Amino acid sequence: MPRMTFLILMVLLAIGCVGMGKRSADAKKDKVPLMTKEELKADLGAPNVVVLDVRTAQDWKAGDGKIAGAIREDPELLDRWAAKYPKEKTLVLYCA
């Protein structure tokens, strides 16, 4: 994954998932890559794809479904974990 795409995804996480509220229409305007659930389903298990579940702890615990193989990361601690994922991987951030 190109470095710029990785950085855009990190910005999406920081803005969209931590509560500053950018909607997908705004994200499209900013050219943030989005993925449908069908596209994700096709990519699950691919060695170059890392799925990060960045829902709040409350939402994660209350959620009745979790993505198989997703890694749970606290969206409030982005600065602690963002650098540990290889920039050549496709990071899929799940926050809804």
mmCIF file as gemmi writes it, N, C-alpha and C atoms, coordinates in Angstrom:
data_model
loop_
_atom_site.group_PDB
_atom_site.id
_atom_site.type_symbol
_atom_site.label_atom_id
_atom_site.label_alt_id
_atom_site.label_comp_id
_atom_site.label_asym_id
_atom_site.label_entity_id
_atom_site.label_seq_id
_atom_site.pdbx_PDB_ins_code
_atom_site.Cartn_x
_atom_site.Cartn_y
_atom_site.Cartn_z
_atom_site.occupancy
_atom_site.B_iso_or_equiv
_atom_site.pdbx_formal_charge
_atom_site.auth_seq_id
_atom_site.auth_asym_id
_atom_site.pdbx_PDB_model_num
ATOM 1 N N . MET Axp A 1 ? 0.843 -1.166 0 1 0 ? 1 A 1
ATOM 2 C CA . MET Axp A 1 ? 0 0 0 1 0 ? 1 A 1
ATOM 3 C C . MET Axp A 1 ? 0.888 1.229 0 1 0 ? 1 A 1
ATOM 4 N N . PRO Axp A 2 ? 0.628 2.156 -0.877 1 0 ? 2 A 1
ATOM 5 C CA . PRO Axp A 2 ? 1.434 3.367 -0.907 1 0 ? 2 A 1
ATOM 6 C C . PRO Axp A 2 ? 1.337 4.125 0.419 1 0 ? 2 A 1
ATOM 7 N N . ARG Axp A 3 ? 2.42 4.774 0.785 1 0 ? 3 A 1
ATOM 8 C CA . ARG Axp A 3 ? 2.494 5.499 2.054 1 0 ? 3 A 1
ATOM 9 C C . ARG Axp A 3 ? 1.362 6.518 2.174 1 0 ? 3 A 1
ATOM 10 N N . MET Axp A 4 ? 1.023 7.21 1.093 1 0 ? 4 A 1
ATOM 11 C CA . MET Axp A 4 ? -0.027 8.23 1.143 1 0 ? 4 A 1
ATOM 12 C C . MET Axp A 4 ? -1.374 7.603 1.507 1 0 ? 4 A 1
ATOM 13 N N . THR Axp A 5 ? -1.697 6.437 0.942 1 0 ? 5 A 1
ATOM 14 C CA . THR Axp A 5 ? -2.952 5.773 1.263 1 0 ? 5 A 1
ATOM 15 C C . THR Axp A 5 ? -2.98 5.385 2.734 1 0 ? 5 A 1
ATOM 16 N N . PHE Axp A 6 ? -1.859 4.896 3.248 1 0 ? 6 A 1
ATOM 17 C CA . PHE Axp A 6 ? -1.769 4.545 4.665 1 0 ? 6 A 1
ATOM 18 C C . PHE Axp A 6 ? -2.041 5.777 5.521 1 0 ? 6 A 1
ATOM 19 N N . LEU Axp A 7 ? -1.435 6.882 5.164 1 0 ? 7 A 1
ATOM 20 C CA . LEU Axp A 7 ? -1.626 8.106 5.932 1 0 ? 7 A 1
ATOM 21 C C . LEU Axp A 7 ? -3.065 8.592 5.855 1 0 ? 7 A 1
ATOM 22 N N . ILE Axp A 8 ? -3.677 8.478 4.694 1 0 ? 8 A 1
ATOM 23 C CA . ILE Axp A 8 ? -5.078 8.88 4.552 1 0 ? 8 A 1
ATOM 24 C C . ILE Axp A 8 ? -5.964 8.004 5.431 1 0 ? 8 A 1
ATOM 25 N N . LEU Axp A 9 ? -5.694 6.709 5.472 1 0 ? 9 A 1
ATOM 26 C CA . LEU Axp A 9 ? -6.479 5.821 6.325 1 0 ? 9 A 1
ATOM 27 C C . LEU Axp A 9 ? -6.302 6.185 7.797 1 0 ? 9 A 1
ATOM 28 N N . MET Axp A 10 ? -5.097 6.544 8.191 1 0 ? 10 A 1
ATOM 29 C CA . MET Axp A 10 ? -4.866 6.943 9.575 1 0 ? 10 A 1
ATOM 30 C C . MET Axp A 10 ? -5.622 8.232 9.9 1 0 ? 10 A 1
ATOM 31 N N . VAL Axp A 11 ? -5.672 9.149 8.946 1 0 ? 11 A 1
ATOM 32 C CA . VAL Axp A 11 ? -6.427 10.386 9.152 1 0 ? 11 A 1
ATOM 33 C C . VAL Axp A 11 ? -7.912 10.064 9.284 1 0 ? 11 A 1
ATOM 34 N N . LEU Axp A 12 ? -8.398 9.156 8.458 1 0 ? 12 A 1
ATOM 35 C CA . LEU Axp A 12 ? -9.794 8.742 8.554 1 0 ? 12 A 1
ATOM 36 C C . LEU Axp A 12 ? -10.083 8.186 9.944 1 0 ? 12 A 1
ATOM 37 N N . LEU Axp A 13 ? -9.202 7.371 10.438 1 0 ? 13 A 1
ATOM 38 C CA . LEU Axp A 13 ? -9.382 6.83 11.78 1 0 ? 13 A 1
ATOM 39 C C . LEU Axp A 13 ? -9.442 7.948 12.803 1 0 ? 13 A 1
ATOM 40 N N . ALA Axp A 14 ? -8.487 8.833 12.758 1 0 ? 14 A 1
ATOM 41 C CA . ALA Axp A 14 ? -8.409 9.9 13.752 1 0 ? 14 A 1
ATOM 42 C C . ALA Axp A 14 ? -9.616 10.816 13.69 1 0 ? 14 A 1
ATOM 43 N N . ILE Axp A 15 ? -10.086 11.109 12.511 1 0 ? 15 A 1
ATOM 44 C CA . ILE Axp A 15 ? -11.203 12.036 12.367 1 0 ? 15 A 1
ATOM 45 C C . ILE Axp A 15 ? -12.544 11.331 12.493 1 0 ? 15 A 1
ATOM 46 N N . GLY Axp A 16 ? -12.696 10.21 11.812 1 0 ? 16 A 1
ATOM 47 C CA . GLY Axp A 16 ? -13.993 9.55 11.762 1 0 ? 16 A 1
ATOM 48 C C . GLY Axp A 16 ? -14.323 8.677 12.935 1 0 ? 16 A 1
ATOM 49 N N . CYS Axp A 17 ? -13.364 7.975 13.475 1 0 ? 17 A 1
ATOM 50 C CA . CYS Axp A 17 ? -13.659 6.978 14.496 1 0 ? 17 A 1
ATOM 51 C C . CYS Axp A 17 ? -13.515 7.487 15.912 1 0 ? 17 A 1
ATOM 52 N N . VAL Axp A 18 ? -12.786 8.532 16.109 1 0 ? 18 A 1
ATOM 53 C CA . VAL Axp A 18 ? -12.58 9.026 17.457 1 0 ? 18 A 1
ATOM 54 C C . VAL Axp A 18 ? -13.668 10.027 17.816 1 0 ? 18 A 1
ATOM 55 N N . GLY Axp A 19 ? -14.519 10.368 16.896 1 0 ? 19 A 1
ATOM 56 C CA . GLY Axp A 19 ? -15.681 11.138 17.264 1 0 ? 19 A 1
ATOM 57 C C . GLY Axp A 19 ? -15.763 12.539 16.712 1 0 ? 19 A 1
ATOM 58 N N . MET Axp A 20 ? -14.884 12.915 15.815 1 0 ? 20 A 1
ATOM 59 C CA . MET Axp A 20 ? -14.993 14.249 15.261 1 0 ? 20 A 1
ATOM 60 C C . MET Axp A 20 ? -16.016 14.278 14.14 1 0 ? 20 A 1
ATOM 61 N N . GLY Axp A 21 ? -16.469 13.088 13.708 1 0 ? 21 A 1
ATOM 62 C CA . GLY Axp A 21 ? -17.677 12.987 12.929 1 0 ? 21 A 1
ATOM 63 C C . GLY Axp A 21 ? -17.644 13.236 11.443 1 0 ? 21 A 1
ATOM 64 N N . LYS Axp A 22 ? -16.591 12.971 10.75 1 0 ? 22 A 1
ATOM 65 C CA . LYS Axp A 22 ? -16.644 13.088 9.299 1 0 ? 22 A 1
ATOM 66 C C . LYS Axp A 22 ? -17.535 11.995 8.732 1 0 ? 22 A 1
ATOM 67 N N . ARG Axp A 23 ? -18.461 12.339 7.922 1 0 ? 23 A 1
ATOM 68 C CA . ARG Axp A 23 ? -19.365 11.377 7.289 1 0 ? 23 A 1
ATOM 69 C C . ARG Axp A 23 ? -18.738 10.845 6.006 1 0 ? 23 A 1
ATOM 70 N N . SER Axp A 24 ? -19.28 9.73 5.506 1 0 ? 24 A 1
ATOM 71 C CA . SER Axp A 24 ? -18.684 9.11 4.319 1 0 ? 24 A 1
ATOM 72 C C . SER Axp A 24 ? -18.754 10.029 3.105 1 0 ? 24 A 1
ATOM 73 N N . ALA Axp A 25 ? -19.772 10.891 3.016 1 0 ? 25 A 1
ATOM 74 C CA . ALA Axp A 25 ? -19.842 11.826 1.891 1 0 ? 25 A 1
ATOM 75 C C . ALA Axp A 25 ? -18.648 12.774 1.924 1 0 ? 25 A 1
ATOM 76 N N . ASP Axp A 26 ? -18.287 13.25 3.119 1 0 ? 26 A 1
ATOM 77 C CA . ASP Axp A 26 ? -17.12 14.101 3.252 1 0 ? 26 A 1
ATOM 78 C C . ASP Axp A 26 ? -15.856 13.317 2.938 1 0 ? 26 A 1
ATOM 79 N N . ALA Axp A 27 ? -15.807 12.063 3.387 1 0 ? 27 A 1
ATOM 80 C CA . ALA Axp A 27 ? -14.641 11.228 3.137 1 0 ? 27 A 1
ATOM 81 C C . ALA Axp A 27 ? -14.442 11.032 1.638 1 0 ? 27 A 1
ATOM 82 N N . LYS Axp A 28 ? -15.52 10.806 0.91 1 0 ? 28 A 1
ATOM 83 C CA . LYS Axp A 28 ? -15.411 10.639 -0.542 1 0 ? 28 A 1
ATOM 84 C C . LYS Axp A 28 ? -14.874 11.916 -1.173 1 0 ? 28 A 1
ATOM 85 N N . LYS Axp A 29 ? -15.338 13.043 -0.681 1 0 ? 29 A 1
ATOM 86 C CA . LYS Axp A 29 ? -14.87 14.321 -1.204 1 0 ? 29 A 1
ATOM 87 C C . LYS Axp A 29 ? -13.364 14.453 -0.996 1 0 ? 29 A 1
ATOM 88 N N . ASP Axp A 30 ? -12.861 13.946 0.119 1 0 ? 30 A 1
ATOM 89 C CA . ASP Axp A 30 ? -11.439 14.028 0.432 1 0 ? 30 A 1
ATOM 90 C C . ASP Axp A 30 ? -10.633 12.896 -0.2 1 0 ? 30 A 1
ATOM 91 N N . LYS Axp A 31 ? -11.264 12.04 -0.968 1 0 ? 31 A 1
ATOM 92 C CA . LYS Axp A 31 ? -10.62 10.942 -1.686 1 0 ? 31 A 1
ATOM 93 C C . LYS Axp A 31 ? -10.07 9.864 -0.75 1 0 ? 31 A 1
ATOM 94 N N . VAL Axp A 32 ? -10.724 9.638 0.36 1 0 ? 32 A 1
ATOM 95 C CA . VAL Axp A 32 ? -10.327 8.563 1.264 1 0 ? 32 A 1
ATOM 96 C C . VAL Axp A 32 ? -10.852 7.258 0.685 1 0 ? 32 A 1
ATOM 97 N N . PRO Axp A 33 ? -9.983 6.261 0.533 1 0 ? 33 A 1
ATOM 98 C CA . PRO Axp A 33 ? -10.441 4.99 -0.026 1 0 ? 33 A 1
ATOM 99 C C . PRO Axp A 33 ? -11.438 4.314 0.909 1 0 ? 33 A 1
ATOM 100 N N . LEU Axp A 34 ? -12.567 3.94 0.37 1 0 ? 34 A 1
ATOM 101 C CA . LEU Axp A 34 ? -13.577 3.217 1.131 1 0 ? 34 A 1
ATOM 102 C C . LEU Axp A 34 ? -13.696 1.816 0.563 1 0 ? 34 A 1
ATOM 103 N N . MET Axp A 35 ? -14.185 0.9 1.371 1 0 ? 35 A 1
ATOM 104 C CA . MET Axp A 35 ? -14.309 -0.494 0.96 1 0 ? 35 A 1
ATOM 105 C C . MET Axp A 35 ? -15.703 -0.98 1.339 1 0 ? 35 A 1
ATOM 106 N N . THR Axp A 36 ? -16.346 -1.675 0.427 1 0 ? 36 A 1
ATOM 107 C CA . THR Axp A 36 ? -17.646 -2.253 0.738 1 0 ? 36 A 1
ATOM 108 C C . THR Axp A 36 ? -17.444 -3.537 1.536 1 0 ? 36 A 1
ATOM 109 N N . LYS Axp A 37 ? -18.497 -4.004 2.171 1 0 ? 37 A 1
ATOM 110 C CA . LYS Axp A 37 ? -18.37 -5.259 2.917 1 0 ? 37 A 1
ATOM 111 C C . LYS Axp A 37 ? -18.098 -6.43 1.978 1 0 ? 37 A 1
ATOM 112 N N . GLU Axp A 38 ? -18.577 -6.348 0.749 1 0 ? 38 A 1
ATOM 113 C CA . GLU Axp A 38 ? -18.31 -7.406 -0.221 1 0 ? 38 A 1
ATOM 114 C C . GLU Axp A 38 ? -16.824 -7.424 -0.603 1 0 ? 38 A 1
ATOM 115 N N . GLU Axp A 39 ? -16.242 -6.243 -0.786 1 0 ? 39 A 1
ATOM 116 C CA . GLU Axp A 39 ? -14.812 -6.159 -1.102 1 0 ? 39 A 1
ATOM 117 C C . GLU Axp A 39 ? -13.973 -6.689 0.06 1 0 ? 39 A 1
ATOM 118 N N . LEU Axp A 40 ? -14.373 -6.327 1.284 1 0 ? 40 A 1
ATOM 119 C CA . LEU Axp A 40 ? -13.649 -6.817 2.457 1 0 ? 40 A 1
ATOM 120 C C . LEU Axp A 40 ? -13.755 -8.328 2.557 1 0 ? 40 A 1
ATOM 121 N N . LYS Axp A 41 ? -14.941 -8.846 2.351 1 0 ? 41 A 1
ATOM 122 C CA . LYS Axp A 41 ? -15.149 -10.295 2.43 1 0 ? 41 A 1
ATOM 123 C C . LYS Axp A 41 ? -14.226 -11.023 1.453 1 0 ? 41 A 1
ATOM 124 N N . ALA Axp A 42 ? -14.072 -10.465 0.264 1 0 ? 42 A 1
ATOM 125 C CA . ALA Axp A 42 ? -13.208 -11.077 -0.751 1 0 ? 42 A 1
ATOM 126 C C . ALA Axp A 42 ? -11.732 -11.007 -0.345 1 0 ? 42 A 1
ATOM 127 N N . ASP Axp A 43 ? -11.369 -9.992 0.428 1 0 ? 43 A 1
ATOM 128 C CA . ASP Axp A 43 ? -9.97 -9.793 0.817 1 0 ? 43 A 1
ATOM 129 C C . ASP Axp A 43 ? -9.594 -10.419 2.152 1 0 ? 43 A 1
ATOM 130 N N . LEU Axp A 44 ? -10.566 -10.883 2.931 1 0 ? 44 A 1
ATOM 131 C CA . LEU Axp A 44 ? -10.265 -11.465 4.238 1 0 ? 44 A 1
ATOM 132 C C . LEU Axp A 44 ? -9.327 -12.652 4.082 1 0 ? 44 A 1
ATOM 133 N N . GLY Axp A 45 ? -8.316 -12.679 4.903 1 0 ? 45 A 1
ATOM 134 C CA . GLY Axp A 45 ? -7.35 -13.767 4.86 1 0 ? 45 A 1
ATOM 135 C C . GLY Axp A 45 ? -6.184 -13.525 3.918 1 0 ? 45 A 1
ATOM 136 N N . ALA Axp A 46 ? -6.264 -12.472 3.106 1 0 ? 46 A 1
ATOM 137 C CA . ALA Axp A 46 ? -5.15 -12.153 2.207 1 0 ? 46 A 1
ATOM 138 C C . ALA Axp A 46 ? -3.956 -11.7 3.05 1 0 ? 46 A 1
ATOM 139 N N . PRO Axp A 47 ? -2.764 -12.147 2.692 1 0 ? 47 A 1
ATOM 140 C CA . PRO Axp A 47 ? -1.594 -11.823 3.513 1 0 ? 47 A 1
ATOM 141 C C . PRO Axp A 47 ? -1.247 -10.332 3.557 1 0 ? 47 A 1
ATOM 142 N N . ASN Axp A 48 ? -1.732 -9.56 2.605 1 0 ? 48 A 1
ATOM 143 C CA . ASN Axp A 48 ? -1.405 -8.132 2.586 1 0 ? 48 A 1
ATOM 144 C C . ASN Axp A 48 ? -2.491 -7.263 3.224 1 0 ? 48 A 1
ATOM 145 N N . VAL Axp A 49 ? -3.51 -7.884 3.827 1 0 ? 49 A 1
ATOM 146 C CA . VAL Axp A 49 ? -4.627 -7.135 4.418 1 0 ? 49 A 1
ATOM 147 C C . VAL Axp A 49 ? -4.645 -7.337 5.928 1 0 ? 49 A 1
ATOM 148 N N . VAL Axp A 50 ? -4.709 -6.213 6.658 1 0 ? 50 A 1
ATOM 149 C CA . VAL Axp A 50 ? -4.83 -6.238 8.106 1 0 ? 50 A 1
ATOM 150 C C . VAL Axp A 50 ? -6.115 -5.506 8.464 1 0 ? 50 A 1
ATOM 151 N N . VAL Axp A 51 ? -7.024 -6.2 9.149 1 0 ? 51 A 1
ATOM 152 C CA . VAL Axp A 51 ? -8.287 -5.587 9.557 1 0 ? 51 A 1
ATOM 153 C C . VAL Axp A 51 ? -8.155 -5.175 11.016 1 0 ? 51 A 1
ATOM 154 N N . LEU Axp A 52 ? -8.389 -3.89 11.27 1 0 ? 52 A 1
ATOM 155 C CA . LEU Axp A 52 ? -8.319 -3.351 12.62 1 0 ? 52 A 1
ATOM 156 C C . LEU Axp A 52 ? -9.717 -2.932 13.063 1 0 ? 52 A 1
ATOM 157 N N . ASP Axp A 53 ? -10.166 -3.496 14.161 1 0 ? 53 A 1
ATOM 158 C CA . ASP Axp A 53 ? -11.454 -3.125 14.744 1 0 ? 53 A 1
ATOM 159 C C . ASP Axp A 53 ? -11.175 -1.994 15.717 1 0 ? 53 A 1
ATOM 160 N N . VAL Axp A 54 ? -11.549 -0.79 15.343 1 0 ? 54 A 1
ATOM 161 C CA . VAL Axp A 54 ? -11.238 0.39 16.147 1 0 ? 54 A 1
ATOM 162 C C . VAL Axp A 54 ? -12.492 1.024 16.748 1 0 ? 54 A 1
ATOM 163 N N . ARG Axp A 55 ? -13.491 0.187 16.976 1 0 ? 55 A 1
ATOM 164 C CA . ARG Axp A 55 ? -14.679 0.694 17.666 1 0 ? 55 A 1
ATOM 165 C C . ARG Axp A 55 ? -14.31 1.014 19.11 1 0 ? 55 A 1
ATOM 166 N N . THR Axp A 56 ? -15.081 1.88 19.725 1 0 ? 56 A 1
ATOM 167 C CA . THR Axp A 56 ? -14.855 2.173 21.134 1 0 ? 56 A 1
ATOM 168 C C . THR Axp A 56 ? -15.038 0.888 21.93 1 0 ? 56 A 1
ATOM 169 N N . ALA Axp A 57 ? -14.446 0.832 23.103 1 0 ? 57 A 1
ATOM 170 C CA . ALA Axp A 57 ? -14.552 -0.368 23.941 1 0 ? 57 A 1
ATOM 171 C C . ALA Axp A 57 ? -16.011 -0.71 24.203 1 0 ? 57 A 1
ATOM 172 N N . GLN Axp A 58 ? -16.825 0.297 24.472 1 0 ? 58 A 1
ATOM 173 C CA . GLN Axp A 58 ? -18.245 0.069 24.744 1 0 ? 58 A 1
ATOM 174 C C . GLN Axp A 58 ? -18.947 -0.524 23.516 1 0 ? 58 A 1
ATOM 175 N N . ASP Axp A 59 ? -18.699 0.031 22.357 1 0 ? 59 A 1
ATOM 176 C CA . ASP Axp A 59 ? -19.319 -0.485 21.126 1 0 ? 59 A 1
ATOM 177 C C . ASP Axp A 59 ? -18.82 -1.882 20.801 1 0 ? 59 A 1
ATOM 178 N N . TRP Axp A 60 ? -17.537 -2.124 21.026 1 0 ? 60 A 1
ATOM 179 C CA . TRP Axp A 60 ? -16.97 -3.44 20.742 1 0 ? 60 A 1
ATOM 180 C C . TRP Axp A 60 ? -17.598 -4.502 21.64 1 0 ? 60 A 1
ATOM 181 N N . LYS Axp A 61 ? -17.717 -4.212 22.931 1 0 ? 61 A 1
ATOM 182 C CA . LYS Axp A 61 ? -18.306 -5.166 23.872 1 0 ? 61 A 1
ATOM 183 C C . LYS Axp A 61 ? -19.778 -5.402 23.586 1 0 ? 61 A 1
ATOM 184 N N . ALA Axp A 62 ? -20.487 -4.352 23.197 1 0 ? 62 A 1
ATOM 185 C CA . ALA Axp A 62 ? -21.921 -4.463 22.924 1 0 ? 62 A 1
ATOM 186 C C . ALA Axp A 62 ? -22.215 -5.065 21.553 1 0 ? 62 A 1
ATOM 187 N N . GLY Axp A 63 ? -21.232 -5.057 20.669 1 0 ? 63 A 1
ATOM 188 C CA . GLY Axp A 63 ? -21.445 -5.549 19.311 1 0 ? 63 A 1
ATOM 189 C C . GLY Axp A 63 ? -21.714 -7.043 19.283 1 0 ? 63 A 1
ATOM 190 N N . ASP Axp A 64 ? -22.664 -7.432 18.458 1 0 ? 64 A 1
ATOM 191 C CA . ASP Axp A 64 ? -23.005 -8.851 18.36 1 0 ? 64 A 1
ATOM 192 C C . ASP Axp A 64 ? -22.238 -9.543 17.241 1 0 ? 64 A 1
ATOM 193 N N . GLY Axp A 65 ? -21.417 -8.817 16.533 1 0 ? 65 A 1
ATOM 194 C CA . GLY Axp A 65 ? -20.623 -9.424 15.48 1 0 ? 65 A 1
ATOM 195 C C . GLY Axp A 65 ? -19.226 -8.856 15.444 1 0 ? 65 A 1
ATOM 196 N N . LYS Axp A 66 ? -18.286 -9.708 15.155 1 0 ? 66 A 1
ATOM 197 C CA . LYS Axp A 66 ? -16.899 -9.278 15.039 1 0 ? 66 A 1
ATOM 198 C C . LYS Axp A 66 ? -16.341 -9.874 13.743 1 0 ? 66 A 1
ATOM 199 N N . ILE Axp A 67 ? -15.442 -9.18 13.108 1 0 ? 67 A 1
ATOM 200 C CA . ILE Axp A 67 ? -14.849 -9.649 11.863 1 0 ? 67 A 1
ATOM 201 C C . ILE Axp A 67 ? -13.761 -10.664 12.198 1 0 ? 67 A 1
ATOM 202 N N . ALA Axp A 68 ? -13.862 -11.839 11.604 1 0 ? 68 A 1
ATOM 203 C CA . ALA Axp A 68 ? -12.881 -12.895 11.848 1 0 ? 68 A 1
ATOM 204 C C . ALA Axp A 68 ? -11.489 -12.412 11.489 1 0 ? 68 A 1
ATOM 205 N N . GLY Axp A 69 ? -10.564 -12.568 12.421 1 0 ? 69 A 1
ATOM 206 C CA . GLY Axp A 69 ? -9.178 -12.185 12.196 1 0 ? 69 A 1
ATOM 207 C C . GLY Axp A 69 ? -8.866 -10.726 12.454 1 0 ? 69 A 1
ATOM 208 N N . ALA Axp A 70 ? -9.882 -9.928 12.786 1 0 ? 70 A 1
ATOM 209 C CA . ALA Axp A 70 ? -9.641 -8.507 13.049 1 0 ? 70 A 1
ATOM 210 C C . ALA Axp A 70 ? -8.864 -8.337 14.35 1 0 ? 70 A 1
ATOM 211 N N . ILE Axp A 71 ? -8.028 -7.342 14.368 1 0 ? 71 A 1
ATOM 212 C CA . ILE Axp A 71 ? -7.236 -7.014 15.551 1 0 ? 71 A 1
ATOM 213 C C . ILE Axp A 71 ? -7.897 -5.829 16.228 1 0 ? 71 A 1
ATOM 214 N N . ARG Axp A 72 ? -8.184 -5.958 17.489 1 0 ? 72 A 1
ATOM 215 C CA . ARG Axp A 72 ? -8.824 -4.878 18.249 1 0 ? 72 A 1
ATOM 216 C C . ARG Axp A 72 ? -7.772 -3.856 18.662 1 0 ? 72 A 1
ATOM 217 N N . GLU Axp A 73 ? -8.023 -2.606 18.314 1 0 ? 73 A 1
ATOM 218 C CA . GLU Axp A 73 ? -7.16 -1.493 18.721 1 0 ? 73 A 1
ATOM 219 C C . GLU Axp A 73 ? -8.034 -0.382 19.276 1 0 ? 73 A 1
ATOM 220 N N . ASP Axp A 74 ? -7.565 0.269 20.318 1 0 ? 74 A 1
ATOM 221 C CA . ASP Axp A 74 ? -8.302 1.357 20.944 1 0 ? 74 A 1
ATOM 222 C C . ASP Axp A 74 ? -8.126 2.623 20.111 1 0 ? 74 A 1
ATOM 223 N N . PRO Axp A 75 ? -9.221 3.202 19.61 1 0 ? 75 A 1
ATOM 224 C CA . PRO Axp A 75 ? -9.096 4.397 18.776 1 0 ? 75 A 1
ATOM 225 C C . PRO Axp A 75 ? -8.539 5.594 19.537 1 0 ? 75 A 1
ATOM 226 N N . GLU Axp A 76 ? -8.667 5.589 20.835 1 0 ? 76 A 1
ATOM 227 C CA . GLU Axp A 76 ? -8.138 6.678 21.653 1 0 ? 76 A 1
ATOM 228 C C . GLU Axp A 76 ? -6.604 6.625 21.761 1 0 ? 76 A 1
ATOM 229 N N . LEU Axp A 77 ? -6.019 5.484 21.421 1 0 ? 77 A 1
ATOM 230 C CA . LEU Axp A 77 ? -4.57 5.299 21.567 1 0 ? 77 A 1
ATOM 231 C C . LEU Axp A 77 ? -3.862 5.18 20.219 1 0 ? 77 A 1
ATOM 232 N N . LEU Axp A 78 ? -4.373 5.832 19.221 1 0 ? 78 A 1
ATOM 233 C CA . LEU Axp A 78 ? -3.828 5.772 17.865 1 0 ? 78 A 1
ATOM 234 C C . LEU Axp A 78 ? -2.319 5.995 17.836 1 0 ? 78 A 1
ATOM 235 N N . ASP Axp A 79 ? -1.85 6.968 18.582 1 0 ? 79 A 1
ATOM 236 C CA . ASP Axp A 79 ? -0.417 7.269 18.555 1 0 ? 79 A 1
ATOM 237 C C . ASP Axp A 79 ? 0.435 6.135 19.099 1 0 ? 79 A 1
ATOM 238 N N . ARG Axp A 80 ? -0.129 5.248 19.881 1 0 ? 80 A 1
ATOM 239 C CA . ARG Axp A 80 ? 0.623 4.116 20.446 1 0 ? 80 A 1
ATOM 240 C C . ARG Axp A 80 ? 0.73 2.929 19.488 1 0 ? 80 A 1
ATOM 241 N N . TRP Axp A 81 ? -0.276 2.727 18.635 1 0 ? 81 A 1
ATOM 242 C CA . TRP Axp A 81 ? -0.273 1.516 17.809 1 0 ? 81 A 1
ATOM 243 C C . TRP Axp A 81 ? -0.155 1.755 16.303 1 0 ? 81 A 1
ATOM 244 N N . ALA Axp A 82 ? -0.385 2.929 15.812 1 0 ? 82 A 1
ATOM 245 C CA . ALA Axp A 82 ? -0.41 3.16 14.359 1 0 ? 82 A 1
ATOM 246 C C . ALA Axp A 82 ? 0.89 2.762 13.666 1 0 ? 82 A 1
ATOM 247 N N . ALA Axp A 83 ? 2.016 3.03 14.282 1 0 ? 83 A 1
ATOM 248 C CA . ALA Axp A 83 ? 3.307 2.76 13.641 1 0 ? 83 A 1
ATOM 249 C C . ALA Axp A 83 ? 3.692 1.286 13.641 1 0 ? 83 A 1
ATOM 250 N N . LYS Axp A 84 ? 2.991 0.455 14.4 1 0 ? 84 A 1
ATOM 251 C CA . LYS Axp A 84 ? 3.393 -0.95 14.456 1 0 ? 84 A 1
ATOM 252 C C . LYS Axp A 84 ? 2.922 -1.773 13.259 1 0 ? 84 A 1
ATOM 253 N N . TYR Axp A 85 ? 2.058 -1.207 12.417 1 0 ? 85 A 1
ATOM 254 C CA . TYR Axp A 85 ? 1.576 -1.944 11.253 1 0 ? 85 A 1
ATOM 255 C C . TYR Axp A 85 ? 2.383 -1.564 10.016 1 0 ? 85 A 1
ATOM 256 N N . PRO Axp A 86 ? 2.82 -2.559 9.257 1 0 ? 86 A 1
ATOM 257 C CA . PRO Axp A 86 ? 3.646 -2.295 8.073 1 0 ? 86 A 1
ATOM 258 C C . PRO Axp A 86 ? 2.917 -1.42 7.059 1 0 ? 86 A 1
ATOM 259 N N . LYS Axp A 87 ? 3.612 -0.443 6.555 1 0 ? 87 A 1
ATOM 260 C CA . LYS Axp A 87 ? 3.014 0.492 5.602 1 0 ? 87 A 1
ATOM 261 C C . LYS Axp A 87 ? 2.743 -0.143 4.243 1 0 ? 87 A 1
ATOM 262 N N . GLU Axp A 88 ? 3.373 -1.292 3.974 1 0 ? 88 A 1
ATOM 263 C CA . GLU Axp A 88 ? 3.11 -1.959 2.695 1 0 ? 88 A 1
ATOM 264 C C . GLU Axp A 88 ? 1.846 -2.814 2.733 1 0 ? 88 A 1
ATOM 265 N N . LYS Axp A 89 ? 1.216 -2.924 3.9 1 0 ? 89 A 1
ATOM 266 C CA . LYS Axp A 89 ? -0.025 -3.687 4.032 1 0 ? 89 A 1
ATOM 267 C C . LYS Axp A 89 ? -1.223 -2.77 3.791 1 0 ? 89 A 1
ATOM 268 N N . THR Axp A 90 ? -2.327 -3.369 3.393 1 0 ? 90 A 1
ATOM 269 C CA . THR Axp A 90 ? -3.58 -2.64 3.296 1 0 ? 90 A 1
ATOM 270 C C . THR Axp A 90 ? -4.251 -2.72 4.664 1 0 ? 90 A 1
ATOM 271 N N . LEU Axp A 91 ? -4.42 -1.58 5.301 1 0 ? 91 A 1
ATOM 272 C CA . LEU Axp A 91 ? -5.08 -1.533 6.595 1 0 ? 91 A 1
ATOM 273 C C . LEU Axp A 91 ? -6.536 -1.184 6.395 1 0 ? 91 A 1
ATOM 274 N N . VAL Axp A 92 ? -7.405 -2.037 6.915 1 0 ? 92 A 1
ATOM 275 C CA . VAL Axp A 92 ? -8.834 -1.8 6.866 1 0 ? 92 A 1
ATOM 276 C C . VAL Axp A 92 ? -9.269 -1.462 8.278 1 0 ? 92 A 1
ATOM 277 N N . LEU Axp A 93 ? -9.791 -0.254 8.477 1 0 ? 93 A 1
ATOM 278 C CA . LEU Axp A 93 ? -10.205 0.204 9.787 1 0 ? 93 A 1
ATOM 279 C C . LEU Axp A 93 ? -11.718 0.093 9.903 1 0 ? 93 A 1
ATOM 280 N N . TYR Axp A 94 ? -12.158 -0.698 10.854 1 0 ? 94 A 1
ATOM 281 C CA . TYR Axp A 94 ? -13.572 -0.933 11.07 1 0 ? 94 A 1
ATOM 282 C C . TYR Axp A 94 ? -14.001 -0.147 12.288 1 0 ? 94 A 1
ATOM 283 N N . CYS Axp A 95 ? -14.895 0.821 12.118 1 0 ? 95 A 1
ATOM 284 C CA . CYS Axp A 95 ? -15.284 1.65 13.243 1 0 ? 95 A 1
ATOM 285 C C . CYS Axp A 95 ? -16.79 1.817 13.358 1 0 ? 95 A 1
ATOM 286 N N . ALA Axp A 96 ? -17.553 1.055 12.646 1 0 ? 96 A 1
ATOM 287 C CA . ALA Axp A 96 ? -19.018 1.216 12.721 1 0 ? 96 A 1
ATOM 288 C C . ALA Axp A 96 ? -19.673 -0.013 13.284 1 0 ? 96 A 1
